């Protein structure tokens, strides 16, 4: 396996895990998520085999839910790393944001949000953010403060889990702004990078 870049973790970071726990929450009993799918632990969607064993309301042991979280988070983070490499992104924050999307929507999320992925590949992260929020990008407005009855042009993802989309949109716009800064002021970015040399790594 190719060695990770300096400052980039090849394993799920503590901040990534804490964010997942915060957004997903935890339930020891099997419940139905917003789409009616059996779920338990930290946002773990039960597989066909698991659904044959556990029914809605069943209590799951901590050993099993911890194992599920480890497997699910590792798979999602690895997908985030792979996707960031495809995009040419070497930024820990964006990798974790991609990992979070993979955790919530599955590693095939790009097939559902082709516009967002296409905009990211073209380097237009503001358009990618708009694609995630709206059915018709560019409609504008603060989708996260709208009453749901007003969200006619809002993406189903933003309607169902607005906080998760807001997280991703924030990461996209922040990363896009950092790229603009580096292209406008390369000398300043170089000085900033030099100032970090030999400092302890932090994720």
N, C-alpha and C positions, 0 to 999 in steps of 0.2 A: 504494500500500500504506500502511496506517495506520502511523504512526510508533510504535516501541516505547515502552513506559513507561520512566521514569527507572529505571535499575538493571536493566532487562530487555534482553537481547540478542536481536536479530532474526536472528542467525546462530549456528550451532553454536559454543559456547564451548570454550576450551581444556580446561576441567575436564570438559565433556561428552565431548569426543573422547578424553581420557585414560581416562575411566571405561569407554567402549566398548572401547577397546583392551585394558584390564585384564580385563574380563569376557569378551570374545569371544575374546581371544587372536589369534594370527595363524598361518596355514599357507599356504605358497606353492603347495602341491599340492592338487588337488581331493580332498576326502574326503566321507564320508557323515556327516551330523550324527546326533543322537540319534533323529531320526525317519526316518533313512535318506535324507535329501535331499542331493543334491550341493551342496557348499559349498566356498568357498575364500577366501583373503585374511582380512579381519576380519569373519568371520561373514556373508559374502555368499552368499545362496542363488542358485544359478545359474538364469537364466531359461531358458525353452524353447529360445530361440535359442542361448544360451550352452552348454546341454547338448548341442546338436548339434555344437558345436565342440570342447568339452573333455570328457574322460572322467576317471573316477576315477583318481587318481595323476598326472595331467598337471600339469606345473609352469606356473604363471602368472607372467608378467613383473611386476616392481614397478610399472611404468607403468599396467598394467591394474588391479592390485589397489588402487593408490592412487586411481584414477579411480572404482572401485566404492565405495570407502570414502567418498569425497567425495559421491557421488550418494546413497548409502544414508543417510549421516548427515544430509545436508541435508533429505532427504525425511522422515526420522523426527523431526528437530527441528522442522520446519515443522508436522508433524502435532501434536506436543506443544504448540506455541504455539497452534494452532487449538483444540485440546481444552481448554487452560487458559483460553482466552478464553470458550469455551462454559460453563465452570464458574465463571467470574468470579474466577479465580486470577491474582494478580499477584505471583508468587513464583518467582524464578529456579531455586531448588532443585527445586520441584515441576515446573516446566516441563522441566527436564533429566531428572527421574525419568520423566515421561510420554514424553519423547523416547526414553529407553532402552527402555521397554516397547514403543513403536512399532518400534524397531529390531529387537528380539528377536522379537516376535510378529506384526509387520505392523500397518499402520495400521487394520486392521479388527478389532483385538483386542477392542474393546467388544462386538462381536457374540458373542464366545466367553465373555466375562466380564461378562455383563449385570448380575449382582448387584453386582459391584465398581463398575461405572460408575454404576448407579442410586444406590448409597449415596453416591458422591462427589457426584452431582448434588443429593442431598438435604442435603449438608453433614455427613454422618456418616462421618468418615474412619476411625474405629475399626472400624465395621462394614465399611467398604470393605476394610480390612486383613484382617479375618477372612474375608471373602468370597474374597479372593485365596488365603488359606492353606487353608481347609477346604471340603469339599463341603457340609457343614452348618455354617454360621457359628455361632459361639458354643460350639463343642465345647471350646475352651480347650486349654491345654498348650503346650509349646514345640515346635512342629512341626519346627523346624530342628535340634533335638538328638535327635529320635526315630530309632530304627533303622527302616529302610525297611519291615521286616516288621510294624511297629506302626502304619504310616501309613495305615490303612484309610480314615479319614475325611479324609485330606489331599487337597487338590486335585492333579490331575495335573501342573499347572504347578510346584507346590512340590516334588513328588516328583522331577520331571525336572531342574529347575534351581533348587535351594533357595536358592543365593546370590543369584540374580537376584530372586527373590520377596522374600527378606529385605531387599534393597536397597529395593524398592518399598514394602514394609510399613513400613520405617523412615521413608521419606519421607512416607508417608501419616500415620502417627502423629505425627511431628514437626510436620507442617503443621497437623494437627488440634489439637495442643496449643497452637500459636502462635495459632490462631484463638480458642481458649478464653481465652487470656491477654489478647488484645486486647479481647474482649467484657467480661471481668471488670475489667480495669484500663486503660480507654481513655486516661486521663491519662498513665499510665506509658509506653504505646506512643507517644503524641504526643511526649513528652519524648525518647524514644529516637530517633524520626524526626528531630526538630529537631537532635539532636546530630550527625546524619550529613550535614546540609546543608553544601554546599561542600567535602565531602571527596571525594577521587578515587574514581571508581567502581571497583568490583571485583566480578568475577563468580565 
